[in-house]
Amino acid sequence: MIEEFKKFIMRGNVLDMAVGIIIGAAFGKIVSSFVSDILMPPLGLLIGKIDFSNLFINLSGTPVSTLAEAKAAGLPVIAYGSFLNAVIDFLIVSFAIFMLIKQVNRLMPAQPAPKTPHLCPYCKTEIPEGATRCPHCTSKLDDSDS
């Protein structure tokens, strides 16, 4: 069983997938930092000096002024500012992946369309191009059929 597991784990596609997941996680952290530390502060400043990461709805009757205070007190809150940051993270990552796939598809050679099989007009089995008789039913094929 251990040998079988070694063969499985050492296959190229498993290693490629592992590398992709690790790089994707690192890329996600970079995007999260970009959104919360670089993109949202100027956006909040433009909108009216809003700190998106501190936007929340307090569901308890206890008054608090920041999300950190509410979390430290264990109060139930809806942290919609954090959710907004996560949505923007997702949109940026999705767009980056879209652009990457678009470029990879552009660089990859176009695959030729699959050839439609040539069928015997009598038994409808596939026959080689240019055949004069069907190898399945032995019917004689006209030049117009092949």
C-alpha positions in Angstrom: 0.0 0.0 0.0 2.9 2.4 0.8 4.4 1.7 -2.6 1.1 2.4 -4.3 0.8 5.6 -2.4 4.3 6.6 -3.5 3.5 6.0 -7.1 0.3 8.0 -6.8 1.9 11.0 -5.0 4.9 11.1 -7.4 2.8 11.3 -10.6 3.2 14.5 -12.4 -0.3 15.8 -12.2 -0.5 15.3 -8.4 2.7 17.3 -7.9 1.5 20.0 -10.4 -1.7 20.3 -8.5 0.1 20.6 -5.1 2.3 23.3 -6.5 -0.7 25.1 -7.9 -2.5 25.0 -4.6 0.5 26.3 -2.7 1.1 29.2 -5.2 -2.7 29.9 -5.3 -2.7 30.2 -1.5 0.2 32.6 -1.5 -1.4 34.6 -4.3 -4.6 34.8 -2.3 -2.7 36.2 0.7 -1.1 38.8 -1.6 -4.4 39.8 -3.1 -6.0 40.0 0.4 -3.2 42.3 1.6 -3.6 44.4 -1.6 -7.3 44.8 -1.0 -7.3 45.5 2.7 -4.0 47.4 2.9 -3.7 49.3 -0.4 -7.0 49.4 -2.3 -9.7 49.9 0.4 -8.1 52.7 2.5 -7.9 55.2 -0.4 -11.4 54.1 -1.5 -12.7 54.6 2.0 -11.0 58.0 2.1 -12.7 59.0 -1.2 -16.1 57.8 0.0 -15.9 59.7 3.2 -13.2 58.5 5.5 -14.7 55.0 5.9 -12.6 52.1 7.3 -14.2 49.2 5.5 -12.6 46.6 7.7 -14.4 48.2 10.7 -17.9 48.2 9.2 -20.2 46.0 11.3 -23.7 45.7 12.7 -23.8 45.1 16.4 -26.5 42.5 17.1 -26.3 42.9 20.9 -27.5 45.8 23.1 -24.0 46.5 24.4 -22.5 49.6 22.8 -19.1 49.3 21.2 -17.2 51.6 18.8 -15.0 49.1 16.9 -15.2 45.7 15.5 -12.2 44.6 17.5 -13.9 45.8 20.7 -17.0 43.8 19.8 -15.0 40.6 19.0 -13.0 41.0 22.2 -16.2 41.2 24.2 -17.6 38.2 22.3 -20.6 40.2 21.0 -22.6 38.9 18.0 -21.9 41.1 15.0 -22.4 41.1 11.2 -19.0 42.2 9.9 -20.1 43.3 6.5 -16.9 45.3 5.9 -14.8 42.2 6.2 -17.3 40.5 3.8 -17.0 43.3 1.4 -13.2 43.0 1.4 -13.6 39.2 0.8 -15.9 39.8 -2.2 -13.3 42.2 -3.7 -10.6 39.7 -3.0 -12.6 37.1 -4.8 -13.3 39.4 -7.8 -9.6 40.3 -8.2 -8.5 36.6 -7.9 -11.2 35.6 -10.4 -10.2 38.3 -12.8 -6.5 37.4 -12.5 -7.3 33.7 -13.2 -9.5 34.7 -16.1 -6.7 36.7 -17.6 -4.2 33.9 -17.1 -6.4 31.3 -18.7 -7.1 33.7 -21.6 -3.4 34.2 -22.2 -2.6 30.5 -21.9 -5.4 29.7 -24.4 -4.0 32.4 -26.8 -0.5 30.9 -26.7 -1.7 27.3 -27.1 -2.0 26.1 -30.7 -5.5 25.6 -31.9 -6.7 22.0 -31.8 -7.9 20.8 -35.2 -11.6 19.9 -35.3 -12.2 16.2 -34.9 -12.6 14.5 -38.2 -16.1 13.3 -38.8 -16.1 9.5 -39.3 -16.8 8.1 -42.7 -19.8 5.7 -42.4 -20.9 2.9 -44.6 -24.3 3.9 -46.2 -25.7 0.4 -45.6 -24.6 -0.7 -42.1 -23.6 2.7 -40.7 -20.2 1.4 -39.3 -17.1 3.5 -39.6 -15.0 2.7 -42.7 -11.6 3.9 -43.8 -11.4 6.9 -46.1 -11.2 5.7 -49.8 -12.5 2.2 -49.1 -14.3 0.5 -52.0 -16.0 -2.2 -49.8 -17.3 -2.0 -46.2 -15.1 -4.3 -44.0 -18.1 -5.0 -41.8 -21.0 -5.8 -44.2 -18.8 -6.2 -47.4 -21.2 -3.9 -49.4 -19.6 -2.4 -52.5 -19.2 1.3 -52.0 -19.6 3.8 -54.9 -17.1 6.5 -55.5 -19.6 9.0 -54.3 -20.0 7.1 -50.9 -16.3 7.1 -50.0 
